[in-house]
Amino acid sequence: MEAILERWDQALKIIRSAGYLVREEWLGGSSGGLCEFGGKKYFFSDQSLSLFERLEQAEEAARKLKTRS
């Protein structure tokens, strides 16, 4: 479990360092990830997903941000 939490923390660190605000919301499994609106950047983590799915979502977002830089 510690390794999962470390991966989660690392992914969120990358996301936040790119200027994104992290929001954890119940989205019903239909969305989540990186978005921009109102002049701000957000990463939405869907709390309706399992921990592993949320980790996958965060790591995918972090990979996208790494390739942009």
C-alpha positions as CSV (number, residue, x, y, z in Angstrom):
1,M,0.0,0.0,0.0
2,E,2.9,2.4,0.7
3,A,4.2,2.1,-2.8
4,I,0.8,3.1,-4.2
5,L,0.6,6.1,-1.9
6,E,4.1,7.1,-2.9
7,R,3.2,6.8,-6.6
8,W,0.0,8.9,-5.9
9,D,2.0,11.6,-4.1
10,Q,4.7,11.7,-6.9
11,A,2.0,12.0,-9.6
12,L,0.2,14.8,-7.7
13,K,3.6,16.6,-7.2
14,I,4.2,16.6,-10.9
15,I,0.6,17.8,-11.6
16,R,0.8,20.6,-9.0
17,S,4.3,21.7,-10.1
18,A,2.8,22.3,-13.6
19,G,0.4,24.8,-12.0
20,Y,-2.7,22.6,-11.7
21,L,-5.1,22.7,-8.8
22,V,-6.0,19.2,-7.6
23,R,-9.7,18.6,-6.9
24,E,-11.1,15.3,-5.6
25,E,-14.7,15.0,-6.6
26,W,-17.4,12.3,-7.0
27,L,-17.8,12.3,-10.8
28,G,-19.6,9.0,-11.2
29,G,-16.8,7.4,-13.3
30,S,-17.5,9.4,-16.3
31,S,-14.7,11.9,-16.3
32,G,-11.7,13.3,-14.5
33,G,-8.2,14.3,-15.5
34,L,-6.7,17.6,-16.7
35,C,-8.7,20.5,-17.8
36,E,-8.6,24.3,-18.0
37,F,-11.4,26.7,-17.5
38,G,-11.9,30.2,-16.1
39,G,-8.3,31.0,-16.6
40,K,-7.3,28.2,-14.2
41,K,-5.8,24.7,-14.6
42,Y,-7.3,21.7,-12.7
43,F,-6.8,18.0,-12.3
44,F,-10.0,16.3,-11.2
45,S,-9.6,12.9,-9.5
46,D,-12.9,10.9,-9.6
47,Q,-13.6,9.6,-6.1
48,S,-16.1,7.1,-7.5
49,L,-13.2,5.1,-9.0
50,S,-11.1,2.6,-7.2
51,L,-7.8,3.6,-5.8
52,F,-6.0,1.9,-8.6
53,E,-8.1,3.6,-11.2
54,R,-7.5,7.0,-9.6
55,L,-3.7,6.3,-9.5
56,E,-3.8,5.4,-13.2
57,Q,-5.7,8.6,-13.9
58,A,-3.1,10.7,-12.0
59,E,-0.1,9.0,-13.5
60,E,-1.5,9.4,-17.0
61,A,-2.0,13.1,-16.4
62,A,1.6,13.4,-15.0
63,R,3.0,11.6,-18.1
64,K,1.1,14.0,-20.4
65,L,2.6,17.0,-18.5
66,K,6.1,15.5,-18.6
67,T,5.9,15.2,-22.4
68,R,4.8,18.8,-22.8
69,S,7.9,20.2,-21.1
